[in-house]
């Protein structure tokens, strides 16, 4: 499977999946592949990153 080739040898977590309200099937598949599922949209993620950068500036 392609995802196995992409994450082969990756650390833990192998990556992050930004999925708002993932289905149980999606979450289970990604967790089996070593991904951390984050129930967040890209705007909230960007806002959190910018806030973190501002706090450390």
N, C-alpha and C positions, 0 to 999 in steps of 0.2 A: 504494500500500500504506500502511496506517495508520502503521507504524513510520517510514516515510520522512517523513511529515508531522510526526510527533512530534519527530524529531531534525533536521529541516531547519534549517540555520544553526547547529547546535550546534558547539561547539569539538571539540578532539581530546583525549581520547576523548569521544565523544558521550554516554557513560554507562558504567555498570558492570553486569555481570550476575553475580549470585552464584548459581552453579549447581555443585552438587557432582557431579563426574564427568560433565561434559557430553559428549554424543555428538559425533562429528566433524561431523555435519550442523548441530547446534546451534551449535557453536563457529564454524564457517565462516560461517554466516548472520549471527551477531552481529558477528563481526569485519568482514564486508563492510559492515555498517551503521555501523561506527565504534565499537562497544562493546568494552570491555576485559572479557574473561571471567575471572572470579576463581573458582578451584576451591576454594570455602570455603562452609561453611554459616553461617547467620545467628548462631548462638551463638558460633562462633569469631570471626566478624567483630566482634561486640559486645565480646567479651573483648579483642580486639586494640585496639579503639578506647578502651576504658576504661583499658587499660594505658598507652596513649600519653598519654591525658589525665593519668593519675596521674604519669607521668614528667615532665610539663611543669608540674605544679602547684606 
